[in-house]
């Protein structure tokens, strides 16, 4: 009787090429090929599939959906950053414009205050100067009245006293002292004080009350009247 051979007892390894369990040319799912000249194209196709990593497409050689997500999110992030940068620059420019306008307003206000201060100081300085000179003139009024009376009497026709009187009046004139009140002027109550009202012949063309004689001359410094001129006046016929 011929005995049938028992598989697996002779030490021979089963041919697993057909089953796809193992072998150099195996094409089992989930097992990458080991290489070989005959299966180079097949191996390359599976290489791209298995090298896709996490998130790879279910189809070999397919596109990576996570790559699309990453790219899209990157572009969106860049656009968002650009928009935020533009908005930040706009806010910064608006703040700079506001600060510049504030500083300009402060500068203009300070300039106006300085101009007003300078005007006030100059005006006060002039008032103080006129006040000081006016005090000196008031103290010299008796001397000036004596000079005026001596000139009317003809005592200052010549001599050293006349030169001294002229120098004194010239010195006062440099400080703005002006004598007011002359015969023939139209009467002005702002600078004249009428002590006598007389009948006299007036200059031709006089139509109002006119000064005919100066009893005491007046003095003023700029717009300040130190003393009004005391005069006698006459009305036209």
LINZIPE-V236970 format. One record per residue. NEAR is the number of other ideal C-beta (glycine too) atoms within 12 Angstrom. Layout:
near->[NEAR NEAR]
This chain:
near->[3 4 6 7 9 9 11 9 9 9 8 10 12 14 14 15 15 13 12 17 16 17 20 17 22 25 24 18 13 12 18 21 27 19 17 16 11 13 20 15 14 21 25 18 20 25 19 21 23 19 16 22 12 11 15 19 18 12 13 20 17 17 17 21 17 17 18 15 14 14 15 14 14 14 14 14 14 14 14 14 14 14 14 14 14 14 14 14 14 14 14 14 14 14 14 14 14 14 14 14 14 14 14 14 14 14 14 14 14 14 14 14 14 14 14 14 14 14 14 14 14 14 16 14 14 19 18 16 20 26 19 19 28 28 18 23 35 23 15 25 24 14 21 28 25 21 28 29 19 19 22 18 11 11 16 22 13 12 13 10 18 18 15 17 27 18 15 25 26 14 18 29 18 13 23 24 34 28 31 27 35 23 25 21 25 26 34 23 16 15 29 34 25 26 20 19 17 19 14 22 15 24 18 9 10 22 13 17 23 32 39 31 27 32 25 28 36 33 37 29 31 20 15 26 26 33 28 26 35 25 35 26 34 26 21 19 10]
